[in-house]
Amino acid sequence: MARTKTKPRPLTLKAMMTLEPELDGVCRQLAALALAQLDQESPLGVRQTEQLRRALTTAGDALGWTATAAHSDDSIADVSKDFMTMAKGGSRAMGRDLANELASKKVEVKQLGTTLAAATKLAEGPETAFPTEIVFSYTVRDAFSELVTKTETVEVTEASEAASAAAALERSMPARTKLADLMITELKRQQSQLEVMTKALGEFIEESRGLLREVLANLQ
């Protein structure tokens, strides 16, 4: 007796968000735009609105919103559910990123101390094999005065260079500790803002219904 082939189950939206990098990027962008609107305490600007339009268009293509609209009594309500699912997924992903960055930042100063000790040992060790590298990460302000993490690699070819690198690192410790502490405070602020934004996603989506209608119309 022939066995009937089982039709593969269609992927759920959550599965697609995990498996398709482009859709994962859309989820993150939707959440980022909702967060931007919260931070600036005003509606999205022209450029941000265009970014939202492109993100929703990409989502609509991937999720078949044209077919959804053709078989729905309230297509905007139906695609808004997808919008919500994706934005929440993006928020969770951003939350994981922040948590990982915060965990790394909390041990940054301790790791700098470890690197300082290692550099000093290189300089004083008679059996140190040169050239060698000293690698460490620390907090700096970028060109836009934003706090970011920078990783630096210093190549040393002799004991005197290792001693100089250790001395420079030791002198910079107070300033780098201060910047690391400031970034920890900023990351915690971002976590709080992300939590507020996630709770207000319904309002963000409601305010985007007009744009959602335009996207849906253009997809058909």
Summary of the structure (lengths in Angstrom):
residues: 220
radius of gyration: 25.0
end to end distance: 44.9
largest distance: 82.3
contacts: 615
relative contact order: 0.14
helix: 72%
strand: 9%
